[in-house]
Amino acid sequence: MISLYKPFMPDQLPELENILHSGALAYGQWGKEFERELSAYVGCPNIISVNSFNAAMLVSLTTFGIKTGDEVIASPMSCLASNQPFATIGAKVIWADIDPKTGTLDPESVRKRITPKTKAIFHNHHCGYPGYIDEINSIGREKGIYIIDDAIEAFGSRYKGKIIGNTGSDATVFSFQTVRLPNTIDGGAITFKDKELFAKAKLVRDFGVDRSNFRNELGEISSKCDVSTPGYGVTLSEINSYIGCLQIDQTDALLKLQRQNAHRWQNEFANKYPQITPLGNGAHEPNFWIYGILSPTKKETIINFREKGYYASGVHLPNNYYSVFGASRPLKGVEDFYSKFVAIPCGWWFSL
């Protein structure tokens, strides 16, 4: 059966042995090179890498000063990894509804849920399909609220010609976990629009330490270096960073294969499955991490595609079902979308 996800790894890792025995395994030469390549790819100069998507989320929340009791508007129709960090720090998640035709946040629902306690809107791009970016960003500017793009599944996706991570939000959070592109085995990254927030995030990532003056002329920890910012130890290792460098060089070629598969699926559905609607809103170019469809008979469609040799799935459970986020009322758009959404394989590892 053709899998829905598959980790990519380059055929050759020529520098791996050298790195393993170099004595320099922590964030350094390759970590900085990976960030340079990410910056060039996304088109944003302010980017940091971290050792997991969860770390990227926690660094982002700390950098933006989001704390216990603050409200964050988010979509329940996303990966649990996207929303669990809010519960971890004690922030209150306010669920906004989604457009049932796209799976992404409904701007009007977002607007209605803003209160004086709202500190950020966390904008998930469901399964790599960009949402209503201009509309959500406009709300953020109007209300003075941070917009954080959740690109956990959307590296390489584009919106109106602009790549995700450089579309005007205050920050974008990426995942490089095993089934993403690029895949660093585990890892993540954050882009920032504001240079001061970027500078703060670099401290938050590394225990609040400014490495430029942390040690004196003898290499001892300097008494003149103050640590005034709380932070985490979540830098990406040299091994992970090196793998990331090799993968990002191949990302466009792999995404091209996925988009070719998507085009073939589109023709397939137009000719053979008129009752099924491919996902999309016309303003974006997904990375096609998966190919999303809306079916009036979800369970039967999943079974049908599995019988044909394609592992189909609904992927995510609406996060407002989980009690960790407190009591939540049903959301019409979420229920409609969840009852129909099916993901089928569209990856680089096969050809239709």
C-alpha positions as a printed NumPy array, in Angstrom:
array([[  0.   ,   0.   ,   0.   ],
       [  1.25 ,   3.487,  -0.855],
       [  1.782,   5.353,   2.404],
       [  0.316,   8.736,   3.238],
       [  3.649,   9.934,   4.673],
       [  7.248,   8.85 ,   4.195],
       [ 10.48 ,  10.242,   5.668],
       [ 12.973,  11.471,   3.073],
       [ 16.703,  11.002,   3.51 ],
       [ 19.46 ,  11.803,   0.985],
       [ 21.244,   8.787,  -0.491],
       [ 24.625,  10.036,   0.719],
       [ 25.669,  11.861,   3.914],
       [ 29.39 ,  12.355,   3.185],
       [ 30.2  ,  14.628,   6.139],
       [ 28.313,  12.673,   8.784],
       [ 31.289,  10.646,  10.039],
       [ 33.445,  13.759,  10.216],
       [ 30.821,  15.599,  12.258],
       [ 30.276,  12.655,  14.615],
       [ 33.98 ,  12.505,  15.46 ],
       [ 34.732,  16.22 ,  15.3  ],
       [ 33.989,  16.981,  18.937],
       [ 31.704,  19.804,  17.715],
       [ 28.215,  18.324,  17.909],
       [ 26.187,  21.192,  19.349],
       [ 24.789,  24.106,  17.343],
       [ 27.618,  25.67 ,  15.355],
       [ 28.918,  25.735,  11.783],
       [ 26.196,  23.559,  10.26 ],
       [ 23.474,  25.109,  12.406],
       [ 24.326,  28.555,  11.087],
       [ 24.574,  27.275,   7.515],
       [ 21.163,  25.62 ,   7.781],
       [ 19.668,  28.898,   8.978],
       [ 21.282,  30.759,   6.075],
       [ 19.8  ,  28.292,   3.616],
       [ 16.378,  28.471,   5.274],
       [ 16.527,  32.26 ,   5.173],
       [ 17.37 ,  32.257,   1.475],
       [ 14.622,  29.751,   0.693],
       [ 11.865,  31.514,   2.612],
       [ 13.065,  35.027,   1.829],
       [ 13.154,  36.162,   5.448],
       [ 16.456,  37.231,   7.076],
       [ 15.189,  36.695,  10.636],
       [ 15.042,  32.951,  11.203],
       [ 16.183,  30.6  ,  13.948],
       [ 16.293,  26.816,  14.024],
       [ 15.372,  24.724,  17.077],
       [ 15.401,  21.043,  17.963],
       [ 11.653,  20.328,  17.654],
       [  8.372,  21.863,  16.601],
       [  7.306,  21.917,  20.257],
       [ 10.432,  23.939,  21.058],
       [  9.597,  26.323,  18.208],
       [  6.153,  26.841,  19.696],
       [  7.437,  27.449,  23.229],
       [ 10.153,  29.832,  22.047],
       [  7.553,  31.738,  20.021],
       [  5.106,  32.027,  22.895],
       [  7.814,  33.176,  25.299],
       [  9.213,  35.657,  22.791],
       [  5.781,  37.21 ,  22.276],
       [  5.188,  37.356,  26.03 ],
       [  2.179,  35.021,  25.985],
       [  1.63 ,  33.622,  29.46 ],
       [ -0.871,  31.998,  31.794],
       [ -4.334,  33.479,  31.429],
       [ -3.723,  35.15 ,  28.08 ],
       [ -6.093,  34.272,  25.25 ],
       [ -4.929,  32.862,  21.928],
       [ -7.344,  32.37 ,  19.031],
       [ -6.629,  29.159,  17.141],
       [ -8.14 ,  26.559,  14.849],
       [ -9.161,  23.232,  16.368],
       [ -8.785,  21.61 ,  12.942],
       [ -5.026,  21.171,  13.188],
       [ -2.347,  18.924,  14.614],
       [ -2.423,  18.485,  18.405],
       [  1.245,  19.529,  18.421],
       [  0.129,  22.977,  17.264],
       [ -2.204,  23.629,  20.179],
       [ -0.918,  21.566,  23.118],
       [  1.794,  24.165,  23.946],
       [ -0.957,  26.664,  24.821],
       [ -2.223,  24.287,  27.486],
       [  1.337,  23.637,  28.642],
       [  1.944,  27.299,  29.494],
       [ -1.6  ,  27.872,  30.797],
       [ -2.816,  30.146,  28.009],
       [ -6.506,  29.951,  27.18 ],
       [ -7.312,  28.716,  23.702],
       [-10.297,  30.409,  22.099],
       [-11.422,  28.23 ,  19.223],
       [-12.489,  30.021,  16.072],
       [-14.491,  28.245,  13.398],
       [-13.127,  27.289,   9.996],
       [-14.285,  27.557,   6.426],
       [-15.61 ,  24.031,   5.721],
       [-14.483,  24.318,   2.1  ],
       [-10.823,  24.942,   2.97 ],
       [-10.202,  23.629,   6.496],
       [ -8.618,  26.942,   7.516],
       [ -9.657,  29.737,   9.857],
       [-12.762,  31.712,   8.952],
       [-11.759,  35.399,   9.247],
       [-15.181,  36.533,  10.449],
       [-15.25 ,  33.877,  13.156],
       [-11.803,  35.048,  14.261],
       [-12.941,  38.664,  14.419],
       [-15.941,  37.778,  16.614],
       [-13.738,  36.034,  19.194],
       [-11.334,  38.879,  19.875],
       [-11.445,  40.238,  23.438],
       [ -9.184,  42.567,  25.452],
       [ -7.319,  39.433,  26.601],
       [ -6.471,  38.266,  23.081],
       [ -2.708,  38.299,  22.622],
       [ -2.296,  36.364,  19.373],
       [ -4.045,  34.645,  16.493],
       [ -2.449,  31.33 ,  15.638],
       [ -3.164,  30.751,  11.954],
       [ -2.938,  27.088,  10.956],
       [ -2.478,  26.221,   7.28 ],
       [ -4.248,  22.891,   7.314],
       [ -2.18 ,  20.009,   5.876],
       [ -0.113,  22.467,   3.828],
       [ -3.042,  24.363,   2.297],
       [ -2.608,  28.087,   3.091],
       [ -5.558,  29.857,   4.67 ],
       [ -6.972,  33.37 ,   4.338],
       [ -3.662,  35.06 ,   4.994],
       [ -4.442,  38.602,   3.842],
       [ -7.698,  38.693,   5.779],
       [ -6.265,  37.302,   9.02 ],
       [ -3.188,  39.543,   8.834],
       [ -5.452,  42.547,   8.256],
       [ -7.404,  41.727,  11.418],
       [ -4.158,  41.494,  13.369],
       [ -2.979,  44.902,  12.161],
       [ -6.363,  46.484,  12.824],
       [ -6.603,  45.121,  16.365],
       [ -2.915,  45.275,  17.292],
       [ -2.736,  41.504,  17.788],
       [  0.183,  39.263,  16.89 ],
       [ -0.363,  36.865,  13.983],
       [  1.64 ,  33.648,  14.169],
       [  1.422,  31.387,  11.127],
       [  1.328,  27.688,  11.93 ],
       [  3.208,  26.098,   9.042],
       [  3.696,  22.749,  10.761],
       [  2.754,  21.045,   7.483],
       [  3.27 ,  23.944,   5.071],
       [  6.975,  24.424,   4.332],
       [  7.262,  25.348,   0.653],
       [  3.595,  26.252,   0.249],
       [  2.823,  29.562,  -1.449],
       [  0.072,  32.146,  -1.123],
       [ -0.528,  34.565,  -3.99 ],
       [  2.994,  33.852,  -5.186],
       [  4.628,  34.439,  -1.796],
       [  6.188,  31.596,   0.126],
       [  4.842,  30.794,   3.599],
       [  7.147,  32.403,   6.147],
       [  7.279,  35.627,   4.173],
       [  3.625,  36.623,   3.778],
       [  3.36 ,  39.431,   6.334],
       [  2.61 ,  37.658,   9.622],
       [  4.591,  38.489,  12.767],
       [  6.083,  35.002,  12.902],
       [  5.87 ,  31.629,  11.198],
       [  6.541,  28.315,  12.92 ],
       [  7.835,  25.343,  10.905],
       [  8.269,  21.651,  11.693],
       [ 11.13 ,  19.509,  10.352],
       [  9.94 ,  16.316,  12.019],
       [ 10.446,  13.006,  10.203],
       [  7.533,  13.202,   7.739],
       [  8.074,  16.867,   6.776],
       [ 10.164,  18.477,   4.075],
       [ 12.895,  19.246,   4.862],
       [ 13.257,  16.545,   7.512],
       [ 16.025,  16.94 ,  10.091],
       [ 14.835,  13.785,  11.926],
       [ 13.391,  16.244,  14.416],
       [ 13.555,  20.001,  14.459],
       [ 11.782,  23.234,  13.692],
       [ 12.292,  26.878,  12.869],
       [ 10.696,  30.291,  13.394],
       [ 10.751,  33.361,  11.169],
       [ 10.159,  36.845,  12.597],
       [  9.125,  40.05 ,  10.862],
       [ 10.511,  42.22 ,  13.669],
       [ 14.294,  42.303,  14.245],
       [ 13.969,  42.973,  17.982],
       [ 11.72 ,  39.962,  18.476],
       [ 14.174,  37.92 ,  16.406],
       [ 17.024,  39.016,  18.679],
       [ 14.98 ,  38.141,  21.753],
       [ 14.082,  34.72 ,  20.32 ],
       [ 17.762,  33.866,  19.872],
       [ 18.241,  34.45 ,  23.602],
       [ 15.091,  32.514,  24.537],
       [ 16.314,  29.573,  22.451],
       [ 19.602,  29.359,  24.392],
       [ 18.867,  29.79 ,  28.126],
       [ 18.747,  33.587,  27.747],
       [ 22.496,  33.622,  27.027],
       [ 24.138,  36.092,  24.661],
       [ 26.971,  33.956,  23.315],
       [ 28.832,  36.981,  21.929],
       [ 29.905,  38.055,  25.429],
       [ 29.216,  34.966,  27.544],
       [ 32.918,  34.114,  27.984],
       [ 35.93 ,  36.258,  28.774],
       [ 39.402,  36.306,  27.182],
       [ 40.336,  33.091,  29.057],
       [ 37.251,  31.253,  27.863],
       [ 35.709,  31.431,  31.32 ],
       [ 32.092,  32.464,  31.897],
       [ 32.166,  36.24 ,  32.172],
       [ 30.797,  37.934,  35.279],
       [ 29.949,  40.871,  33.041],
       [ 27.434,  38.857,  31.041],
       [ 23.975,  39.13 ,  32.575],
       [ 21.168,  36.675,  31.833],
       [ 17.926,  38.601,  32.127],
       [ 15.667,  36.651,  29.747],
       [ 14.097,  33.283,  30.628],
       [ 14.77 ,  30.638,  28.02 ],
       [ 15.2  ,  27.044,  26.978],
       [ 18.082,  24.893,  25.755],
       [ 16.655,  23.969,  22.359],
       [ 19.326,  24.659,  19.745],
       [ 19.514,  22.236,  16.818],
       [ 22.507,  19.861,  16.806],
       [ 25.154,  19.844,  14.079],
       [ 24.016,  16.409,  12.896],
       [ 20.404,  17.491,  12.457],
       [ 21.483,  20.772,  10.878],
       [ 23.77 ,  19.015,   8.392],
       [ 20.949,  16.686,   7.342],
       [ 18.725,  19.741,   6.971],
       [ 21.256,  21.437,   4.672],
       [ 21.334,  18.432,   2.353],
       [ 17.56 ,  18.138,   2.37 ],
       [ 16.747,  21.761,   1.652],
       [ 18.907,  21.513,  -1.481],
       [ 16.479,  18.843,  -2.735],
       [ 13.216,  20.275,  -1.41 ],
       [ 12.109,  22.018,  -4.608],
       [ 12.669,  18.89 ,  -6.684],
       [ 10.622,  16.827,  -4.233],
       [  7.84 ,  19.404,  -4.102],
       [  7.748,  19.416,  -7.901],
       [  7.031,  15.671,  -7.837],
       [  4.267,  16.205,  -5.291],
       [  2.666,  18.93 ,  -7.409],
       [  2.795,  16.661, -10.437],
       [  0.945,  14.007,  -8.463],
       [ -1.582,  16.618,  -7.352],
       [ -2.256,  17.623, -10.961],
       [ -2.868,  13.988, -11.853],
       [ -5.185,  13.53 ,  -8.879],
       [ -7.107,  16.617,  -9.963],
       [ -7.69 ,  15.099, -13.404],
       [ -8.596,  11.786, -11.822],
       [-11.313,  13.338,  -9.672],
       [-12.679,  15.467, -12.486],
       [-13.107,  12.394, -14.687],
       [-13.985,   9.586, -12.276],
       [-15.218,  11.012,  -8.954],
       [-17.531,  13.97 ,  -9.638],
       [-19.118,  13.631,  -6.19 ],
       [-15.758,  14.355,  -4.509],
       [-14.397,  17.911,  -4.245],
       [-10.622,  18.56 ,  -4.175],
       [ -9.574,  20.922,  -1.379],
       [ -8.459,  24.44 ,  -2.217],
       [ -9.403,  28.115,  -2.37 ],
       [ -7.646,  29.248,  -5.553],
       [ -5.312,  31.766,  -3.877],
       [ -2.625,  29.312,  -2.907],
       [ -0.153,  26.733,  -4.118],
       [  0.003,  23.981,  -1.479],
       [  3.104,  21.88 ,  -0.932],
       [  0.83 ,  18.825,  -1.266],
       [  2.139,  17.161,   1.854],
       [ -1.067,  15.251,   1.226],
       [ -3.834,  15.648,  -1.359],
       [ -7.   ,  16.81 ,   0.389],
       [-10.512,  15.998,  -0.744],
       [-14.016,  16.504,   0.615],
       [-16.283,  13.478,   0.337],
       [-19.947,  13.215,   1.374],
       [-19.214,   9.576,   2.284],
       [-15.951,   9.885,   4.237],
       [-15.686,   6.394,   5.705],
       [-16.552,   4.691,   2.418],
       [-14.04 ,   6.867,   0.569],
       [-11.247,   5.977,   3.02 ],
       [-12.022,   2.273,   2.653],
       [-12.271,   2.559,  -1.134],
       [ -8.86 ,   4.186,  -1.506],
       [ -7.222,   1.733,   0.877],
       [ -8.635,  -1.123,  -1.168],
       [ -7.068,   0.503,  -4.241],
       [ -3.688,   0.561,  -2.486],
       [ -3.596,   4.184,  -1.275],
       [ -3.53 ,   4.743,   2.488],
       [ -6.264,   7.343,   3.039],
       [ -6.964,   9.054,   6.378],
       [ -8.815,  11.888,   8.063],
       [ -5.409,  12.864,   9.574],
       [ -6.404,  15.128,  12.509],
       [ -9.121,  14.969,  15.173],
       [-10.591,  18.385,  15.959],
       [ -8.61 ,  19.581,  18.971],
       [-11.682,  21.022,  20.687],
       [-12.634,  17.396,  21.378],
       [ -9.754,  17.141,  23.883],
       [-10.573,  17.95 ,  27.503],
       [ -7.106,  19.402,  28.149],
       [ -8.376,  22.592,  26.483],
       [-11.49 ,  22.814,  28.668],
       [-15.148,  22.721,  27.733],
       [-15.924,  23.695,  24.152],
       [-19.099,  24.088,  22.162],
       [-19.37 ,  22.47 ,  18.707],
       [-18.346,  24.596,  15.747],
       [-20.448,  24.21 ,  12.618],
       [-17.634,  24.661,  10.096],
       [-15.334,  22.285,  11.95 ],
       [-17.981,  19.566,  12.154],
       [-18.887,  19.946,   8.487],
       [-15.262,  19.804,   7.357],
       [-14.282,  16.938,   9.657],
       [-17.231,  14.851,   8.437],
       [-15.951,  15.092,   4.838],
       [-12.181,  15.574,   4.822],
       [ -9.977,  12.769,   3.528],
       [ -6.247,  12.895,   2.812],
       [ -4.724,  10.633,   0.169],
       [ -1.03 ,  10.137,  -0.723],
       [  0.57 ,  12.755,  -2.952],
       [  4.217,  12.399,  -1.997],
       [  7.509,  12.316,  -3.87 ],
       [  7.844,   8.533,  -3.297],
       [  5.387,   7.419,  -5.978],
       [  3.966,   8.515,  -9.321],
       [  0.35 ,   8.195, -10.409]])
